[in-house]
Amino acid sequence: MNMNKKNAEFLMLTVALAWGCSYLMMKVGLDIISPFNLIALRFGIAFVCLALIFLPRFRELTSVALGKGILMGVLIFLIFACLSIGVDKTAASTAAFLASTTVIIVPILECCLKRILPNKSIVFSVLLVIVGLYLLTVKDTITLDEGAVYCLFTALFYAIYIIILDRIAKKENTLLISIIQLGVDSLLGVLFMLCFETPTLPQTTVQWGAILGLGIFCSAYGFLIQPIAQRYTSSERIGLIFSLEPLFAAIISFIFLHEILDIKGYIGATLIFSGVVYSQLKNKNKKDIATTDIRSKDIAT
């Protein structure tokens, strides 16, 4: 396949669709399987698939890449442990919208690391998301339900993952790091499952289909395609494409799980989605302006 920006963005769209479907599959899997058990199976399947396909590439593995893969695997485990528990305790569509707030959290954390104040577009986006969170998740009292809290921790851990990956994976083989992190995630899932849960296997064809879909399509395919596609398009475009994930999740959950939000919930989901997209569009525009200014200076000199 001749990879270019258009092809890369189409592949990322399929990843966003896969991850949108993952909320439905997790709901199905969690009907009988506990969260850590689900993580062990899902990422174990993904690791075995990719390890077998790319086995010869492991000759290129270095101790540095191994260490980075282990670190990223721990973060991935935290992300999906919180997400699995969150999806188990709240609606799949709600979980997807809450998890999408990662896009807002990343620039906030970057501002904290660089010790600078966030710009107006980020502040406005955060306000939209906060109001949206209130409308989507707060019921009779001003408290978030337990599932919503876990989903917000998912967004926080994923934001940390994105920032660290951006800093440590530039000079290493991202393919091997991606495969190793899946194995580490599965191993941690097994350890926590043995400590806190009773190991269980899927009991029906539908449940096996959900687990295999999570392992092969959502995890192995998603984590393989993302680092490849990101070489050919900008992080801003990737962020915009991923902002479609909660919409896919909401549509699929409506069709298959018959999840329906009340009017307040739909308004909240719309505000969260608007805040996510607005932050990405403003960031992209600023990058485009900066690039134009640099080119203008080059021409002038």
N, C-alpha and C positions, 0 to 999 in steps of 0.2 A: 504493500500500500504506500502510495506517494504521500508522505506526511507534510502538510502545510498548516497554516493557521486555521483555515476553514475546517479541515479534517480533524485537527486537534480539538477545536471547540465542539465539533459534533460528537467526538468521543467523550468529552467531558459532560456533554448533555446526557449521554447514555449513562454515565456514572451517576449524575444527579438523579436520573430516573430510577436507577438501581437502588440508590440510597433512600429515595422517596418510598420505594416498595418495601424497604427493609423494616419500616415501622409496622406494616401489616404482618410481615413474616415473623417479627418478634412477638407480636400479639398472639399469633397462632402457636408459636413455639412455647411461649410462656404459659399457655393453658395447662401444660403438664410438666414442663421442665423449669427448674429454678434458674435465676439469673446467671450465677457463676457456671452452672452446668451448661447453659446455653452458650456462654462465651467459650468454654472449653471445646465444645463441639464445633461451633461456627468457625473459630479461628484455627482449630486443629485441622479441619477440612481444607481451609484456605492455604495453610502452611504446607500440607502434604502435596496439594495440587501444584503449587508454584515451585516447591523444592524439587519435585520430580521433573518438572518441565525444564528448570534452569540448573539442574544438578552440576553440569560441567562448569558453570560460572563460579561455583564455590571455591574453585582453585585460586580465584582472585581475592578471596576473603582475607582481610588483614585484621589484626587485633584491634586496631582503631575502629574499623567499620563494625566489628563485632560489639565493641563497647557501645557505640552509638546505637546499634540495633537494639541492644538490651535496654538502653535508656528510653528509646522511643517506644519499645514494647511495654514498658511500665506505664508510660503515659497513655498509650492506647488502651491498656487494661483499665486505668482509672476512668477514661472516657466512656468505655462501653459498659463498665460495671454500673456507673451512674445512669447511663442511658437505659440499660436493661431494667433496672429497678424503677426508673422513672416511667418507662413505657408500661410496666406492669401495674403502675398505680395511677395512671391518668390516660386520657384518650390519646390514640396514636397521632391524630392530627395536631392536637395541642402540644405533644412532645416535640413534634417536628418544628413547629413555629418557635418554641422556646429554644431548641437546640440551634436554630439558625441565628440566634443573637451573637454567636461567635464572631460574626463579621463586624459587630459593633465593639465587642470586647477587645479584639486584636489591636486596633489603633489606640484604645484607652491604655492598654498595657504598654504599648510602645511609647506613649507619652510619659508614662511613669518611669520607664527605663531610661528615657532620654532627659527626664526632668524638665519637660516643657508642658505648657498648657495646651489642651486640645483645641482645635480650631472650631469655628462656629458651626460648620456643617456636622461635625461629630457630636457637639453638644445638642444640636437640634435633633439629630438622629436618635441619640440616647433618650431624649425627652419623649419622642414618638414611641420608642420601644417601651419605656417605663409605663406610659399611659396604656399602651397596648397590653402589656403584661397584667396590669390591674384589671382591665376589662375582660381579658381572656381567662384569668385564673382565680381571681379573688371572688368569692361567693358572697356570703352574708356578713362576714367579718373581714377586717383588713389583715388577712394572713394568707400566705400562699399554701396550697395543699402540698402534701409530702412529695407527690410525684413531680410537681412543678419545680420544687427545690432541687431535686435530683437532676432534672433536665437542665436547670440553670448551671449546676455544677458541671454537667457535661459540656456546656458551651464554654465555661471558664477553662476547663482542662484542655479542650480542643484548641482554644486560643493560645494557651501556653505551648501546646504541641506544635502549632504552626510557627510560632516565633522561634522556638528552639530548632526546629527542622530547618528553617531558613538560615540559621547561623552555623549549624554543624554539618549539614549534608552537602555543601557546595563542592567540596573536594573529594568526596567519597562516592562509591558506587551505590547510588540510591536504590537500585534494584535489589541488591543483597540486603541493604538496611531494611527495605520494605518487607522482604521475606522473613528476615530474622525477627523483626518486631511482631509479626503474626505468630511465630512460634513461641516467643516469650509470652505474648498475651494468652495463648492457649494454655501454656504451662501454668501461669498464674491462676487461670480459670480452674484448672484441675486441682491445684493446691487449695484454693479457697472453697471449691466444691467439696473436697474431702473433709475440710475442717467444719463447714457450716451447713452443708446440704446432704441430701441423699442422692447419689448418682442415679440418673434415670435416662433411658433412651426413648426416642419418639415411639408412639404406639400405633399411629395410623399413617396411611399413605400421605395424607395432607400434611401432617406434622413433619414427616421425613422430607417432603417436598419443600416445606418452609425452611428447615435446617440446611438442606443442600443448597437452596437458593441463597440463603444468607452466606454460606461458606464459599460457594463458587462464584456466584454473580455479584453479590454485594461486597464481599471482602477480597477474594483473590483477584477478580477482574477489576474492581474499583481501585485497589491499592497498587495494581500493576499499571493501569492506564494513567492514573493521576500524575506521577512523576514524569512519564514519557510525554504526555500532552502539554505539561507546563513548560517544556522546553521551547514550544512553538507559539505560545501566546502569553499575554501579560497576566499578572496576578489579579489585576482589576477585572479583566474579562472572566477569569476563573471564578472570582467572587460573585459576579453577576449571574453566571450560569448556575452556581450552587445555590443562589437565592431562590431558584425555582424548586429546590428540593421540598420545602414544606408545602408548596402548592401541589406537587405531585402526590405527596403523602396525604394531603387533605382530600384530593379527588379519589384516590384509591381507597382510603378509609371510608369515604362516603359510599362508594360503590359496593365494597365487599363487607365492611363492618357496620354499615348503616349509621355511622357516627354523624350526628347533627348538632351543631352548636346553636346556642340561642343568639338573638340579635346582638347582644352585648359581646358575646364571644367572637362573632364574625367581624364586628367593628374592631375589636382588639387584635385579631389575627391580621386584619388589613393594615392597621397601624404598625404592627411589628414588621410586616413585609415591606411596607413603605419606608420605614426607618432603615432597614437593611439595604434596600435598593438605592435609596437616596444617598447613603454614606458611600456606596460604591461608585455611583455616578459622579458625585462631587470629587471623589478622590481621583477618578479617571480624568475628569476635566482639568484638574490641577496638574496632573502629570503631563497631559497633552500641552497645556500652556507653558509649563516649564521646558518641555522638549522644544516647543516652537521658539521660545526665548533663546535657548542655547543655539539653535540652528541660525537664528537671526544674527546673533553675535558672531558666529563662525563666518557667515556670509560677509558681515561688515568688516571683519578683519582680513 
